[in-house]
Amino acid sequence: MNDWLTEKLHADYAQSLRIGDVLYDSKTEHQRLKVFQNGTFGRVLTLDDVVQTTEGDNFIYHEMLTHVPILAHGAARRVLIIGGGDGGMARAVLDHASVEHVTMVEIDAGVVGFSKEYLPQLSRGAFDDPRLDLVIADGAAFMRDTDGGYDVIIVDSTDPIGPGEVLFTDHFYGHAKKALSPGGILVTQNGVPFLQGDELTGTMRAFQSLFADATCYLATIPTYAGGPMAFGWGTDGDARHVSVELLQKRFAASGIETGYYTPEVHKGAFALPPYVSKLIP
């Protein structure tokens, strides 16, 4: 019980999690996967020793990347998820009974297989939902070749290193824009702005050249340390400005129980502190 995982994702900052029982540790074709038990966060998934998700706080990340665009849109029927091999994002999308079809594109079949066995509490049966179409493929290639027609696209990527790097390029975002239906919404994972400001700036520069409404919103997720995490937001519609009253009606109608998301949190997440807004060109 004296072993620690020290994540050194950032040049001048690290975080450590105590490792209890190691439940899985193996290298796939693309990356090294590890699942271990932690006294505070429960089961922890790491890729190449970088924390991806935990049993304890994953609900914040998944709720904010799904419920915000889906409830803002109000009529999302077809959703595309790039990444998200643990199934948590798919589960959160499929909690919306109004969603008729979800395409999930994951590059690493190994992540899906071991997540079903070692992190079933994240997917909660999502992989067996008939509305889910799981595609094992490169997300950038899929986005380039898809016929599109998606109301919401969620980029649940790792950080822009290794396999996830291609999901942060202007070309990728351009293909994503073409894959959206009219009024569709693109949301992305953009790291912790205090420590990864260049990542957010790069995405926002691309979004502003593509979308009429390009910004980001924030959520605080304990295991993504260093301040709140940013999520990119791009659309040609006015979904960001939907009233809290309408969001309350949609949320109530969904019947979804949440641990972080509320319509009020939804609206407030778009209020950016100056150090974040200055990162948007």
Summary of the structure (lengths in Angstrom):
residues: 281
radius of gyration: 17.6
end to end distance: 46.3
largest distance: 53.6
contacts: 941
relative contact order: 0.14
helix: 36%
strand: 30%
